């Protein structure tokens, strides 16, 4: 049994691992590593070509990524930044588009190319930004939410642009009526999708998922199924798959298993998104870009140096703090993967030639690569700018405002006790510890078992490192596992040892004890011997057993 | 996008139906696939990709879960039971296939498909009943993993047979080469990569998948089946802590691809004819009738008492997801017809659906009644002033070891004949019987004892005892708060091991943990 998809995936993943692991040593972001791997496996060595199967895998990557963003951002959070994002998103598109068109015009390009570049390079990359914000766990930060908001507004504009470009074939323009019909269909479709998702989120999904309850596998497959159904709906309505996936995520973001679901979708997303970025590199044809290097360089510099302050100033003008505004600007300082799709579509329709496709690809690759660094080091860059007194220049803030910090970090918790496994033992331990004045965090995979506990709770599976990070285990004073699962207990003991956190483990089977002791477990709770001791005590009280 | 959405949606319905009926999900996923393909055929290329990817991930994860340490104390028993089931069912399967008119080649595939039981179904049932880490749970897990290993090692032999012994030899030699490589990765490379390089989750996933694809590449190079490479790649990551660290990363991949795999498999099937349904019935009968007594006898011989031995046999009475792998391999290579593939798939579906109905306490108890041990269900004179221990499973045995050093004689009642025999051999009076039977309780002197200790799991089974105990104190084990209240309401003393363990923890916490600090709380201690 052979499969070309399997072979292609094998080459892509092996190339990605080699480049990403090597890139990690010199602190190059994984996204850059993926695209480099794609360039090596595709244009350089010719090992892979993008087939239908690979294209689908890459698309699943984007879908899962946006589904995760939706899960992260509930309706309330979106509403909070919606107005600003809408205004800034639209203004930025207009101003950047005009700027890029002006540069293209200055280089003497034809009217069609000027218009094309102005449209193609104005958007920022949803996939790059969301992936890196997710990596930084900053999706929920103020600048994270603003950036995602702006990107979603841009996605809506993309729908409009694609409607036009898809209709322009061989230079034949659409009639006004057709334009209106297409746009009405796009916005009507979106309204329909939102309405369907809203009704499902309000009346159907909570009940259906509550019934699935503690079955993680069922919940997981149902959630993915819901996501893909909305994506399919989105496609049918001629909307972007990203939009469908995002709305699907938002629709179930308020459900109690949301955090656990995010942790479970994450590895799947990582797998498919790696395929997406590598195939992006595979598809690059950069030959003509070298010949047009002055134009390419100017566009790169403009995108990297002018777009961030433009967005920062727009956000600042809407009352955002200077630090938040600049962070958002730095986050959005690249062109979008959409520019590749648009270029391919325009090329297919005879609107541009292959040289223009190459220019767009080169600008996209470099700006995505460089902005990956600026996103990952945004805090450091903002501080450096602040210290050099450049914040007012870049954001339009006054000197006094620029000196004040913003986006206060949550100081987090320290010295708390994390208790995993809310069986009878776990629940009793949690109650007694809370009563003794300890700050306790209870974890279980079953939402019912977390009910009525006198402490903070976290739903999820302890196999996931991200769950323990969310539980701030590194800052905890003690980890207690009451689980009756040998593998999970061993892993928790191992994690605790790695983090240098003392731990107590339920050693329900004597055969586990030695190994757990070797893992440095501070105390072993043996329920069987404790129970038998209890019986012995009772027998003594009854006078049937010797003292 | 339409095809994958259809498959996922079908899988979602399959999971829902399985949850509603409290049955394993795999049969519903396969049947869902059958229905979808009948209603709207999916693209063949897409189905093939879904099958290959799903198969690879499933077998890879099965290899990672091999973890021999999990059943180290039941290794010999697992080996004996696993081998016996493999050989006997394989031989009967081959005989049945020949009687049904199939040739030797097809017979080999059918036989191999009958030999192993389903890890996915059995582990889920054991988890549901909280028996995964009981000795018999470990035995069953060990048997499953041993059988998976045997099937994967024999696949190159079976698919090499039609091409002659040279091809078989090449397959075996190549497999052994990969086994050697897996050992090297297991011992040195994977621990170094995973532990020392301290990857983040994204890089760890990439490294793990690179190991998988490297093995797949080598299996392709040695002309071995894909499953051999995938399984051995998994084995190379099966040692702790590597397996534990990668499990979280692979769980969701596994859930996603398994859902796609089984649904796509269903979509790949043809509907069976009447003759094929009859053949399915015959093979199901072989699996369901032969496996339980065979496993029970071998498990008892290996030292297990009757109840866990019978329970093990019932749990293992189904064919495996690996049977589907074998059949798929055969049909893709053209060694077996799509009809034989359908037969194997339907045998798997039916036996998997039957398992939750067969592996129940009720069926175990019924089979115990026909256990060939000598029965002795009453004492001539009911004992007096003794300690009566009802239920002598794992916890009961440890308790018994304590009680026999006390001042009062101990009498044991349990429904497990092998266990009772063993206790009698130690010179302790013991009675085989149902602890919820008043006659048995009277015969054991429950109303004349100094104290009765019950370790029975089902609280309702304590009802007759609590109703006839008179002034005799009854200490009954309570497995949760509700059980405790139920027992107390009927005049018993509930004993909660969980509460006892919690008290043990809290003693340690207050006496040893906190005094080391200053603040009176763990947070204060941390400062």
Interface residues (C-beta under 8 A of the other chain):
Chain A: X1 X2 X3 X5 X6 X9 X10 X13 X14 X16 X17 X18 X20 X21 X24 X30 X52 X53 X56 X59 X60 X135 X211 X212 X215 X217 X218 X220 X221 X222 X224 X225 X226 X228 X229 X231 X232 X235 X241 X264 X265 X266 X267 X268 X270 X271 X274 X414 X415 X416 X417 X423 X424 X425 X428 X429 X432 X433 X436 X437 X438 X439 X461 X463 X464 X465 X466 X477 X478 X480 X484 X485 X486 X487 X490 X491 X494 X504 X506 X508 X509 X511 X522 X523 X525 X526 X527 X528 X529 X530 X531 X532 X533 X534 X535 X536 X538 X539 X542 X544 X545 X546
Chain B: X1 X2 X4 X5 X8 X9 X11 X12 X15 X16 X18 X19 X25 X45 X46 X48 X49 X52 X53 X55 X56 X67 X70 X72 X73 X130 X132 X133 X197 X201 X202 X203 X205 X206 X207 X209 X210 X213 X214 X216 X217 X220 X225 X226 X240 X241 X243 X244 X245 X247 X248 X249 X250 X251 X252 X253 X255 X256 X259 X328 X329 X332 X333 X387 X394 X395 X398 X399 X402 X406 X407 X408 X450 X451 X453 X473 X475 X477 X479 X480 X481 X493 X495 X496 X497 X498 X499 X500 X501 X502 X503 X504 X505 X506 X508 X509 X510 X512 X513 X520 X521 X522 X523 X524 X525 X526 X527
